[in-house]
């Protein structure tokens, strides 16, 4: 008896609820219009690349290991022909006065020279140990170039890239030495500048 009463009461309430909710299509549309009137879609903002100096420090450690290994290599590391390499000296006062776009172009220009020299050395090296270090360095340089491109602001078309100061060499030892110094100098300064910009705009 009690069970039947409870069952009927529940059934009646459920039916009444369905009757109240049966608003039809026009009523449903009205509710949706009201909801969208109060809820504004959030504007999507593009993710900004975060420049983490620790990522570059890993590449610097690998470049240092390669430079140390190349010190042990003399005759087998002398290659025919000259390699054009960027000079790594940095005037901190002049660097600070440059805008981020100019710094990015300067860093990219130096990295491209290094990539070309390393790739050329790769085709001429017969020492298997050096060949592995050269291939690894080339891969790392290409990765750093892509990172610099993602951090750099859009460069206005038609601007002349800054003149790159260069010199020539013909040894793998010098290539690795310049590569290490360039990462520790201009590239690291650029990463620190970009990291500061990210923190300022976050």
C-alpha positions in Angstrom: 0.0 0.0 0.0 2.7 2.4 1.0 4.8 1.3 -1.9 2.0 2.0 -4.4 1.4 5.4 -2.9 5.1 6.4 -3.2 5.2 5.0 -6.8 2.1 6.9 -7.9 3.3 10.2 -6.2 6.6 9.9 -8.0 4.9 9.1 -11.3 2.6 12.1 -10.9 5.4 14.5 -10.1 7.4 13.3 -13.0 4.6 13.8 -15.4 3.9 17.3 -14.1 7.6 18.1 -14.5 7.5 16.9 -18.1 4.5 19.0 -18.8 6.2 22.1 -17.3 9.4 21.5 -19.4 7.5 20.9 -22.6 8.0 24.4 -24.0 8.4 23.4 -27.6 10.9 24.7 -30.1 10.1 28.5 -29.7 10.6 28.3 -25.9 13.9 26.5 -26.3 15.1 29.1 -28.7 14.2 31.9 -26.4 16.2 30.3 -23.6 19.2 29.9 -25.8 19.0 33.5 -27.0 18.9 34.7 -23.4 21.9 32.5 -22.5 24.0 33.8 -25.4 23.0 37.3 -24.5 24.6 37.0 -21.1 27.6 34.8 -22.0 30.1 36.5 -24.3 32.6 34.3 -26.0 36.1 34.7 -24.7 38.6 36.1 -27.1 41.4 33.7 -28.0 44.9 35.0 -27.7 47.8 33.4 -29.5 50.3 31.7 -27.3 53.6 33.6 -27.1 56.7 31.5 -27.2 58.5 31.4 -23.8 62.2 31.8 -24.1 63.8 29.6 -21.4 67.6 30.2 -21.0 68.0 26.7 -19.7 67.2 25.2 -23.1 70.1 27.2 -24.6 72.4 26.3 -21.7 71.9 22.6 -22.7 73.1 23.4 -26.3 76.0 25.4 -24.8 77.1 22.4 -22.8 77.1 20.2 -25.9 79.1 22.8 -27.8 81.6 23.0 -25.0 82.0 19.2 -25.1 82.5 19.3 -28.9 85.1 22.1 -28.6 87.0 20.2 -25.9 87.0 17.0 -28.1 88.3 19.0 -31.1 91.3 20.2 -29.1 92.6 16.6 -29.2 92.2 16.6 -33.0 95.1 18.1 -35.0 96.0 16.7 -38.4 92.7 14.8 -39.1 90.8 18.0 -38.3 92.5 20.2 -40.9 90.2 20.5 -43.9 90.8 21.8 -47.4 89.3 25.1 -48.2 88.3 28.1 -46.1 85.2 28.4 -43.9 83.5 31.7 -43.3 82.7 32.2 -39.7 81.1 35.0 -37.7 83.3 37.0 -35.3 82.1 36.5 -31.7 83.2 39.6 -30.0 80.4 41.7 -28.5 80.2 45.3 -27.4 77.6 45.2 -24.6 76.9 48.9 -24.9 76.3 48.6 -28.6 74.2 45.5 -28.1 72.0 47.1 -25.6 71.3 50.0 -28.0 69.9 47.7 -30.7 66.2 46.8 -31.0 65.2 43.2 -30.7 64.6 42.8 -34.4 68.1 43.8 -35.3 69.5 41.5 -32.6 67.5 38.6 -34.0 68.8 39.3 -37.6 72.4 39.5 -36.3 72.0 36.2 -34.4 70.3 34.4 -37.3 73.0 35.6 -39.7 75.8 34.2 -37.5 74.0 30.9 -37.0 73.5 30.5 -40.7 77.2 31.0 -41.3 78.0 28.4 -38.6 75.5 26.0 -40.1 77.0 26.4 -43.6 80.5 25.9 -42.2 79.5 22.8 -40.1 77.6 21.3 -43.1 80.7 21.8 -45.3 83.0 20.3 -42.7 80.6 17.3 -42.5 81.1 16.5 -46.1 84.9 16.6 -45.7 85.6 14.9 -42.4 86.9 11.4 -42.2 87.4 11.2 -38.5 84.4 9.2 -37.2 84.4 10.8 -33.8 84.5 14.3 -35.2 81.8 13.4 -37.7 79.4 12.5 -35.0 80.1 15.8 -33.2 79.7 17.8 -36.4 76.4 16.1 -37.3 75.1 16.7 -33.7 76.2 20.4 -33.8 74.5 20.9 -37.2 71.3 19.6 -35.8 71.5 21.8 -32.7 72.3 24.9 -34.8 69.2 24.3 -36.9 67.1 23.9 -33.8 68.4 27.2 -32.3 67.7 29.0 -35.6 64.1 27.9 -35.4 63.8 29.0 -31.8 65.3 32.5 -32.6 62.8 32.8 -35.5 59.9 32.0 -33.2 61.0 34.5 -30.5 61.9 37.4 -32.9 59.3 40.0 -33.8 58.2 40.4 -37.4 60.9 42.1 -39.4 59.7 44.8 -41.8 60.2 43.8 -45.4 62.8 45.7 -47.3 65.1 46.4 -44.3 68.8 45.7 -44.9 70.1 43.0 -42.6 73.0 44.1 -40.4 76.5 43.6 -41.8 78.0 40.4 -40.3 81.7 40.7 -39.4 83.4 37.5 -40.5 86.8 35.8 -40.8 88.0 32.6 -42.5 89.3 29.4 -41.1 90.0 25.8 -42.2 89.9 23.7 -39.1 87.1 21.9 -37.3 88.7 23.0 -34.0 88.2 26.6 -34.9 84.6 26.0 -36.1 83.7 24.4 -32.7 85.5 27.2 -30.8 83.6 29.9 -32.7 80.3 28.0 -32.3 80.7 27.8 -28.6 81.7 31.5 -28.2 78.8 32.6 -30.4 76.3 30.7 -28.3 77.8 32.1 -25.1 77.9 35.6 -26.4 75.3 37.0 -28.8 72.9 34.1 -28.8 72.7 34.0 -25.0 72.3 37.8 -24.8 69.4 37.5 -27.3 67.7 34.8 -25.2 68.0 36.9 -22.1 66.6 39.9 -23.9 63.7 37.8 -25.2 63.1 36.2 -21.8 62.9 39.7 -20.2 60.4 40.8 -22.9 58.2 37.8 -22.1 58.2 38.5 -18.4 57.4 42.2 -19.1 54.4 41.3 -21.2 53.0 38.4 -19.1 
